[in-house]
């Protein structure tokens, strides 16, 4: 069962419902760890599906996991994230956000709607055929942010055993740089390790008219910035992916007062664990310049989610599935960029993969992820639902088997 037109027909048949769900989520977005109404809405709809077992609050209070099972067979997880971002929406549409300062600017509204659709499609298949195996529909909170413990939603669900016994995990992501009718897929590292650094540079400060009487942390900042910006171009091999970006610099209270400290924050992105370690070490060296300028510093580097490592075996099944149900779909094969994705925690420990689904609105406006004008062409919704549903069926043991797919794939050293 590489591809069956019935799945596409069923996805197209619920296209209006997918749009309704997506717009409902979009109108009432909720931030990470606060997705109470979103999760309640999801659970209510899952309860209407015959044969669906529902668990709420596994790992996090706002998580929802639905399970369909029939006999012995593989266990497949399909994951969608459900949280929104702290952004004021600037779109002027009927379904714009009603929650001030909160917006689904990364497509999680579409992800959740698509997964609800996949649950309905597969429930019908479970009733009508002799499918053997289990599908877990994982609606995950808190992909966008971390809490005081430095954790996002994915590691919490892993610790709670949500992925225990899962043979393979699949997911999708909205892709505003591709039109509807195209997908992007990549083997191996596809999104970045995400780390953050925070530092303070300390001097004595003093009167702006008499700088020679004190030490100036703003002056010390200059060579530190030069060193930081030189790391990627001069310390990282040219063929390796790496980014260091400064996001915040804060200092001072008045024009005639040399401040006693400068605060600086930035993000660190990489693909490989080796480059991740190298960047951290070089940042330490960059700040050590402060000591030679008669200042002091404090530096904290926080490790975030690991790189998203897509399994080539799962990707091969994605590609065979797509060619079977959408033979004319355009396929781009390259990494997704230096953004972060906490599905990477899952692909550390079991075979898994995420593809990007073309969703660009054909209005000539660049509606990038994490911007106040992000939006999607909703014609992508049934396409995403059909691909995920058919891929799950193939993984459950149609024409394609999991026997050749390793049960464990660990390519990073991060601990969950």
C-alpha positions as CSV (number, residue, x, y, z in Angstrom):
1,X,0.0,0.0,0.0
2,X,2.5,2.6,-1.1
3,X,-0.3,5.0,-2.2
4,X,-4.0,4.7,-2.5
5,X,-6.3,7.3,-4.1
6,X,-8.9,6.7,-1.3
7,X,-6.7,8.5,1.2
8,X,-6.4,11.6,-1.0
9,X,-10.2,11.5,-1.6
10,X,-10.9,11.3,2.1
11,X,-8.4,14.2,2.8
12,X,-10.1,16.3,0.2
13,X,-13.5,15.4,1.6
14,X,-12.6,17.0,5.0
15,X,-10.8,20.0,3.5
16,X,-13.5,22.4,4.8
17,X,-13.3,20.8,8.3
18,X,-9.5,21.2,8.3
19,X,-9.9,24.9,7.4
20,X,-12.4,25.3,10.2
21,X,-10.1,23.7,12.8
22,X,-7.1,25.7,11.6
23,X,-8.9,29.0,11.8
24,X,-10.3,28.2,15.2
25,X,-6.8,27.5,16.5
26,X,-5.5,30.6,14.8
27,X,-8.2,32.9,16.3
28,X,-7.5,31.7,19.8
29,X,-3.7,31.1,20.1
30,X,-2.1,30.2,23.4
31,X,1.5,30.5,24.5
32,X,3.8,27.6,25.5
33,X,2.8,25.8,28.6
34,X,-0.6,27.7,28.5
35,X,-2.5,25.8,25.8
36,X,-5.5,24.9,28.0
37,X,-8.3,25.8,25.6
38,X,-6.4,24.4,22.6
39,X,-5.8,21.0,24.3
40,X,-9.4,20.9,25.5
41,X,-10.7,21.6,22.0
42,X,-8.5,18.8,20.6
43,X,-9.5,16.3,23.2
44,X,-13.2,17.0,22.6
45,X,-12.8,16.2,18.9
46,X,-10.8,13.1,19.5
47,X,-13.5,11.8,21.8
48,X,-15.9,11.8,18.9
49,X,-13.7,9.3,16.9
50,X,-14.7,5.6,17.4
51,X,-12.0,3.5,18.8
52,X,-9.8,6.4,19.9
53,X,-8.2,6.2,23.4
54,X,-7.4,9.6,24.8
55,X,-4.8,10.6,27.4
56,X,-4.5,14.2,28.6
57,X,-1.7,15.7,30.7
58,X,1.1,13.2,30.0
59,X,4.3,15.0,30.8
60,X,2.6,18.4,30.6
61,X,-0.9,19.4,31.7
62,X,-1.8,20.6,28.2
63,X,-0.6,17.6,26.2
64,X,-3.1,15.4,24.4
65,X,-2.3,11.9,23.1
66,X,-4.8,9.9,21.1
67,X,-4.2,6.2,20.3
68,X,-5.8,3.8,17.7
69,X,-4.8,0.2,17.9
70,X,-5.7,-3.1,16.3
71,X,-3.8,-6.3,17.0
72,X,-0.1,-6.9,16.9
73,X,2.1,-4.7,14.7
74,X,4.3,-1.6,14.7
75,X,3.6,1.5,16.7
76,X,3.8,4.7,14.8
77,X,3.7,8.2,16.3
78,X,2.5,11.3,14.5
79,X,3.4,14.5,16.2
80,X,2.0,18.1,16.0
81,X,2.9,21.1,18.1
82,X,0.1,23.3,19.3
83,X,1.6,26.4,21.0
84,X,1.8,30.0,19.6
85,X,4.2,32.9,19.8
86,X,4.3,36.2,21.6
87,X,3.7,38.3,18.5
88,X,1.0,40.9,17.6
89,X,-0.7,39.8,14.4
90,X,-0.8,42.4,11.6
91,X,-2.9,40.3,9.2
92,X,-6.4,41.7,8.5
93,X,-8.4,38.6,8.0
94,X,-11.6,37.2,9.5
95,X,-9.7,34.6,11.5
96,X,-6.9,36.9,12.9
97,X,-5.8,36.3,16.5
98,X,-8.3,37.4,19.1
99,X,-5.7,37.1,21.9
100,X,-3.7,40.4,22.0
101,X,0.1,39.8,21.7
102,X,-0.3,36.1,20.8
103,X,-0.2,34.6,17.3
104,X,0.2,31.3,15.5
105,X,3.1,32.7,13.4
106,X,4.8,29.3,12.9
107,X,2.0,27.2,11.5
108,X,1.2,25.2,14.7
109,X,-2.5,25.9,14.1
110,X,-2.2,24.1,10.7
111,X,-0.1,21.3,12.3
112,X,-2.8,20.6,14.9
113,X,-5.6,20.8,12.3
114,X,-3.9,18.4,10.0
115,X,-3.2,15.9,12.7
116,X,-6.9,16.0,13.7
117,X,-7.7,15.2,10.1
118,X,-5.2,12.4,10.0
119,X,-6.8,10.9,13.1
120,X,-10.2,10.9,11.4
121,X,-8.9,9.4,8.1
122,X,-7.0,6.6,9.9
123,X,-9.9,5.8,12.2
124,X,-11.9,5.0,9.1
125,X,-9.1,2.9,7.8
126,X,-8.9,1.0,11.1
127,X,-12.7,0.2,10.9
128,X,-12.7,-0.8,7.2
129,X,-9.5,-2.8,6.9
130,X,-7.5,-5.4,8.8
131,X,-4.7,-3.0,9.8
132,X,-2.5,-4.4,12.4
133,X,-0.6,-2.1,14.7
134,X,-0.9,1.2,16.6
135,X,-0.9,4.9,15.8
136,X,-0.3,7.5,18.4
137,X,-1.5,11.1,17.6
138,X,0.7,13.3,19.8
139,X,-0.4,16.9,20.2
140,X,2.6,18.5,21.9
141,X,2.6,21.7,23.9
142,X,5.5,24.1,24.3
143,X,7.6,23.7,21.2
144,X,8.5,27.4,21.0
145,X,9.7,28.1,24.5
146,X,11.5,26.6,27.5
147,X,10.5,26.8,31.2
148,X,12.6,27.6,34.3
149,X,14.1,24.1,34.0
150,X,15.3,24.8,30.5
151,X,12.9,22.3,29.0
152,X,10.5,22.5,26.1
153,X,7.5,20.2,25.5
154,X,9.2,17.3,23.7
155,X,11.6,16.2,26.5
156,X,8.7,16.3,29.0
157,X,6.7,14.0,26.9
158,X,9.6,11.7,26.3
159,X,10.2,11.5,30.1
160,X,6.6,10.7,30.6
161,X,6.9,7.7,28.3
162,X,4.7,9.0,25.5
163,X,7.1,7.6,22.9
164,X,7.8,4.4,24.7
165,X,7.4,1.4,22.4
166,X,7.2,3.6,19.3
167,X,8.9,2.2,16.2
168,X,8.9,5.3,14.1
169,X,7.8,9.0,14.5
170,X,6.8,11.4,11.8
171,X,5.8,15.0,11.6
172,X,5.5,17.9,9.2
173,X,6.1,21.7,9.3
174,X,4.7,24.6,7.3
175,X,7.0,25.9,4.6
176,X,6.3,29.5,3.5
177,X,9.2,29.6,1.0
178,X,7.6,26.9,-1.1
179,X,4.2,27.1,-2.9
180,X,1.3,24.6,-2.3
181,X,2.1,21.5,-4.3
182,X,5.7,21.2,-3.2
183,X,7.5,19.7,-0.2
184,X,11.1,19.9,1.2
185,X,12.8,16.9,2.7
186,X,16.3,16.1,3.8
187,X,18.3,13.2,5.2
188,X,20.4,13.7,8.4
189,X,20.8,17.1,10.1
190,X,18.1,19.3,8.8
191,X,17.6,22.0,11.6
192,X,20.0,23.3,14.1
193,X,21.2,22.7,17.6
194,X,20.0,25.8,19.5
195,X,22.0,27.3,22.3
196,X,21.8,30.7,24.0
197,X,24.5,32.7,25.7
198,X,24.1,35.5,28.3
199,X,27.0,37.5,29.6
200,X,27.9,40.6,31.7
201,X,31.1,42.6,31.3
202,X,32.1,44.5,34.5
203,X,34.1,47.6,34.9
204,X,34.3,50.3,37.6
205,X,32.4,52.9,35.6
206,X,32.8,56.5,36.3
207,X,32.2,60.1,35.2
208,X,32.0,60.5,31.4
209,X,34.3,63.5,31.6
210,X,37.1,61.6,33.4
211,X,37.3,58.1,31.7
212,X,40.9,57.7,32.7
213,X,39.9,57.3,36.4
214,X,37.9,54.1,35.9
215,X,37.5,51.1,33.6
216,X,34.9,51.1,30.9
217,X,32.9,47.9,30.0
218,X,31.6,49.5,26.8
219,X,35.2,49.8,25.6
220,X,35.8,46.2,26.5
221,X,32.8,45.2,24.6
222,X,34.4,46.2,21.3
223,X,37.0,43.5,21.0
224,X,34.6,41.0,22.4
225,X,32.2,41.7,19.6
226,X,35.0,41.4,17.1
227,X,36.0,38.1,18.5
228,X,32.5,36.8,18.6
229,X,31.8,37.8,15.0
230,X,35.0,36.2,13.8
231,X,34.4,32.8,15.3
232,X,32.3,31.4,12.4
233,X,34.4,32.8,9.6
234,X,37.8,32.0,11.1
235,X,37.4,29.0,13.5
236,X,34.7,26.9,11.9
237,X,35.5,24.8,8.8
238,X,33.9,26.4,5.8
239,X,31.7,23.4,4.9
240,X,30.2,23.2,8.4
241,X,26.9,24.9,9.3
242,X,27.3,27.4,12.2
243,X,25.8,30.8,13.3
244,X,26.5,33.1,16.2
245,X,24.2,36.1,16.4
246,X,24.0,38.9,18.9
247,X,20.4,39.7,19.9
248,X,20.6,42.1,22.8
249,X,23.1,44.6,24.3
250,X,22.2,46.7,27.3
251,X,24.3,49.3,29.2
252,X,24.1,52.7,30.9
253,X,21.6,55.1,32.4
254,X,22.8,58.5,31.2
255,X,25.0,60.2,28.6
256,X,27.6,61.4,31.1
257,X,27.9,58.2,33.2
258,X,30.3,55.4,32.2
259,X,28.3,52.3,33.2
260,X,29.6,49.6,35.5
261,X,28.4,46.7,33.4
262,X,27.3,45.7,29.9
263,X,24.8,42.9,29.3
264,X,24.9,40.9,26.1
265,X,22.8,38.0,24.8
266,X,22.9,35.9,21.6
267,X,22.0,32.7,19.9
268,X,24.3,29.9,18.8
269,X,23.3,27.5,16.0
270,X,25.1,24.4,14.6
271,X,24.4,21.0,13.1
272,X,27.1,18.7,14.4
273,X,27.9,18.1,18.1
274,X,31.6,18.7,17.4
275,X,30.9,22.2,16.0
276,X,28.5,22.8,18.9
277,X,31.3,22.2,21.4
278,X,33.8,24.3,19.3
279,X,31.4,27.3,19.3
280,X,31.0,27.2,23.1
281,X,34.7,27.0,23.6
282,X,35.5,29.9,21.3
283,X,32.8,32.1,22.9
284,X,34.6,31.5,26.2
285,X,37.9,32.6,24.6
286,X,36.2,35.7,23.1
287,X,35.0,36.9,26.5
288,X,38.4,36.1,28.2
289,X,39.8,39.3,26.4
290,X,38.0,41.3,29.1
291,X,40.4,40.1,31.8
292,X,43.3,41.6,29.8
293,X,41.5,44.9,29.7
294,X,41.3,45.2,33.5
295,X,37.7,44.0,33.6
296,X,35.7,41.0,34.7
297,X,32.9,39.0,33.1
298,X,30.3,36.3,33.8
299,X,29.2,34.0,31.0
300,X,26.4,31.4,30.9
301,X,25.8,29.2,27.9
302,X,22.5,27.3,27.9
303,X,22.1,24.3,25.7
304,X,18.7,24.1,24.0
305,X,17.1,21.6,21.7
306,X,19.4,19.3,19.7
307,X,19.6,19.3,15.9
308,X,16.7,17.7,14.0
309,X,18.2,14.5,12.4
310,X,15.9,13.0,9.9
311,X,16.2,9.3,9.3
312,X,16.9,8.3,5.7
313,X,14.8,5.2,6.0
314,X,11.8,7.1,7.1
315,X,12.4,9.7,4.4
316,X,12.5,7.0,1.8
317,X,9.0,5.9,2.9
318,X,7.9,9.6,2.8
319,X,9.1,9.8,-0.8
320,X,7.5,6.6,-1.9
321,X,4.3,7.6,-0.3
322,X,4.3,11.0,-2.0
323,X,5.1,9.5,-5.4
324,X,2.2,7.1,-4.9
325,X,-0.5,9.6,-4.1
326,X,0.8,12.9,-5.5
327,X,3.1,11.9,-8.4
328,X,3.2,15.5,-9.6
329,X,4.2,17.0,-6.3
330,X,7.5,19.0,-6.4
331,X,10.2,17.8,-4.1
332,X,13.2,19.9,-2.9
333,X,16.0,17.9,-1.2
334,X,18.0,20.2,1.1
335,X,18.2,21.1,4.8
336,X,15.5,23.3,6.3
337,X,18.0,25.9,7.7
338,X,19.3,27.0,11.1
339,X,16.0,27.3,12.9
340,X,15.3,25.0,15.9
341,X,12.8,22.2,16.3
342,X,12.3,20.3,19.5
343,X,11.2,17.2,17.5
344,X,15.0,16.8,17.4
345,X,14.7,15.3,20.9
346,X,12.6,12.5,19.4
347,X,14.8,11.8,16.5
348,X,17.8,11.4,18.9
349,X,16.3,8.2,20.3
350,X,14.2,6.6,17.6
351,X,13.8,6.6,13.8
352,X,11.9,9.7,12.9
353,X,11.6,12.4,10.3
354,X,9.9,15.7,9.5
355,X,9.2,17.2,6.1
356,X,8.3,20.7,5.2
357,X,5.0,21.3,3.4
358,X,4.7,24.1,0.9
359,X,2.1,26.6,2.0
360,X,3.0,30.0,0.5
361,X,0.2,32.4,-0.1
362,X,0.3,33.5,-3.7
363,X,-0.1,37.2,-3.1
364,X,3.5,38.3,-3.7
365,X,4.1,39.0,0.0
366,X,6.9,37.2,1.8
367,X,5.1,35.8,4.8
368,X,8.0,34.2,6.8
369,X,7.8,32.1,9.9
370,X,7.8,34.1,13.2
371,X,6.6,37.3,11.5
372,X,3.4,39.3,12.3
373,X,2.1,38.7,8.7
374,X,2.7,34.9,8.5
375,X,-0.2,33.1,6.9
376,X,-0.7,30.0,4.8
377,X,-2.6,28.9,1.7
378,X,-5.1,26.5,3.2
379,X,-5.1,24.3,0.1
380,X,-2.0,22.7,1.7
381,X,-4.0,21.2,4.6
382,X,-5.5,18.1,2.9
383,X,-2.2,17.5,1.1
384,X,-0.4,17.3,4.5
385,X,-3.1,15.2,6.0
386,X,-3.0,12.7,3.1
387,X,0.8,12.4,3.1
388,X,0.9,11.8,6.9
389,X,-2.0,9.3,6.9
390,X,-0.7,7.3,3.9
391,X,2.8,7.3,5.3
392,X,1.5,5.9,8.6
393,X,-0.3,3.2,6.8
394,X,2.8,2.3,4.9
395,X,4.8,2.2,8.1
396,X,2.2,-0.1,9.7
397,X,3.1,-2.8,7.2
398,X,1.7,-2.3,3.7
399,X,4.2,-2.6,0.8
400,X,6.9,-1.1,3.0
401,X,8.3,-2.7,6.2
402,X,10.1,-1.3,9.2
403,X,12.4,-4.4,9.3
404,X,15.2,-2.6,7.5
405,X,14.9,0.5,9.7
406,X,17.2,0.6,12.8
407,X,15.2,0.7,16.1
408,X,17.6,3.3,17.6
409,X,19.4,6.2,16.0
410,X,21.5,8.5,18.2
411,X,23.6,11.0,16.5
412,X,23.9,13.7,19.2
413,X,25.0,13.4,22.8
414,X,22.4,15.6,24.4
415,X,20.5,14.1,27.2
416,X,16.7,14.4,27.4
